[in-house]
Amino acid sequence: MAQFELLADAEGWNDQERDLRLVASLRGPAVGMLAHLTPTQRKNYFNLVGVLQRRFDQQQQAEV
């Protein structure tokens, strides 16, 4: 996520472009999370980041 944010800032992406590019870059279990979101939720960058962080930060914490 840190790499994505650095690239987005450097390229000057707005929230809509960040959302589109983030969705396009998802793979594996992360892309499966999209099925649990409404179309409106999928199009909100901050909502999408929050959902992904809640899901995958918990997994990383459990591994630590």
N, C-alpha and C positions, 0 to 999 in steps of 0.2 A: 504494500500500500504506500509505503514511503517513496519508493521508486516512482510509482504512478503519479503521486502528488507532485514530486519534483519535476517530472516531465510535463505534467499538465500546466504547472506554473510557468515553466520555461517557454512552453508553446502558446501560452495565453488563452488556454481553453476556458470557455465559460462553463457554467454548471450543466447546461444541456449537452454540450460536447463531451464533458467529463463523463456524464452518465452513459451516453452512447458508446464511448470508447471503453469504458469499464465493462459494460455488459458484453461488448464484442470480445473482450479479452478473457472472460471467465472460462474456466475449464473444470472438468470433473465435478466433484460435489458442489462446488461454488455455482456452477451454471444450473444445477438442479434446484438451487434455492429460488431461482426465478419463478418456478412453477407454483410456489407458495405465495407469491405476491400478486396483487391486482395490477392491471396495466398502469394505473395511476402511480402506484408505489414503485413500479419498475422505472418510471420516467422521472423520479425524484432522486437526484444524486445523493443527497444527504441521507435520505431514507435507505437507499440501497447500501450505502457504506455502513450505516448503523446495523442493518440486518446481517451483513457479512461479518462485521466485527463481533457482534454478539455470538454468532454461530462459531466462528473460527478462533476467536480469542479464547473462548472457553476450552476448546480442544487443545490449544497450545498450553494453557495453564495446567490442564490435567496431565499433559506429558511431562511438564517440569516437575 
